[in-house]
Amino acid sequence: MNAYRQFPPPGPGPGVYGSPFHPYGRPPENNLVWGIVATVVFCMPIGIVSLVKASRVNNLWAQGRFDEAHRAARSAKTWAIWSAVIWVVGLMALVVAYFAFWAAVVATTN
């Protein structure tokens, strides 16, 4: 009997990073694209927080800190959404201020 036959064949086992056979499944989506969009297009300070949170997801997953990786991914998405919401609210306030200004100008000239 050959001693080498007692081991399973090589391949993705249950502990391989990103394998569908991993006990915790695949790593969570890190939402890095949303963080970049939030930083470039929307509110930069909040977008930077989203980028930092998104960049931590894969490192945490590789370290075996699965719950923290999921929390970081969820937090990155939340910060990106808040960045977009603040941008929309700011844009609406700017439009209201613009029309209020011109309404005041027209009211004082007549």
Summary of the structure (lengths in Angstrom):
residues: 110
radius of gyration: 24.6
end to end distance: 104.9
largest distance: 104.9
contacts: 289
relative contact order: 0.12
helix: 69%
strand: 0%
